[in-house]
Amino acid sequence: MLRLAILSARGRIGTFTGAFVALFASAVLVMAGSMMLETALRAQFALVHAFLADYLGNLTYVLTARNFNPVMAMAADTVIVTAEHIVPVGVIAPDHVVTPAPLVDYLITNG
């Protein structure tokens, strides 16, 4: 947890988490202690690049594209996907689908 010391007007040292963050975050009572609650970030658009997609929008990725593309697709309101290869439905095995079709709004081919 990040703790930065700040000097108050009276010369006392307080903590950044107790003084400044309390103005912008909501406090929640957990296990008889007050905790700061930060809500998740939400994106309006996510631009995702997939290696393989079918006509419905089921996506598979290669290499490090699997790290953040599925997470960004779940965190955005509108998902725009570019795909290297677009194949008919049923070519991608169900256990190889990383991002399912209901999360994809627009599918664009490369080329």
C-alpha positions, -999 to +999 in steps of 0.1 A: +000+000+000+014+034-010+018+057+020+031+092+014+037+116+044+021+150+041+025+180+064-007+194+077-014+231+086-006+224+123+027+208+115+016+172+121+025+145+097-004+125+083-007+099+056-017+104+020-041+075+022-060+088+052-061+125+041-064+128+004-079+095-008-107+097+017-120+127-002-125+107-034-131+071-025-159+056-005-152+039+028-166+004+035-167-013+069-150-048+066-141-070+095-146-041+120-122-019+101-127+009+076-114+001+042-111+023+011-132+010-019-121+018-054-144+009-083-131-008-114-122+013-145-145+011-174-136+018-210-160+031-237-141+014-265-116-015-268-095-021-299-085-058-299-063-077-324-070-114-327-052-141-347-083-161-355-120-152-355-151-168-367-181-151-383-199-148-350-169-132-332-153-160-312-117-150-309-083-168-304-050-151-299-013-159-302+016-154-279+013-123-256-019-111-271-036-135-246-025-113-217-046-082-220-069-085-250-095-107-233-095-085-202-099-053-222-128-070-241-146-076-208-139-041-195-152-021-225-187-012-235-179-014-273-154-040-286-139-035-321-118-065-332-094-068-361-085-104-371-057-119-392-080-147-403-118-150-403-131-185-406-166-201-407-184-210-375-172-244-361-136-242-373-124-229-339-127-256-313-148-246-283-119-251-259-097-228-279-120-198-278-105-172-255-130-143-260-166-155-267-188-139-294-212-120-271-184-096-260-175-086-296-195-058-312-176-052-345-153-075-365-130-061-391-106-081-414-070-071-420-067-067-457 
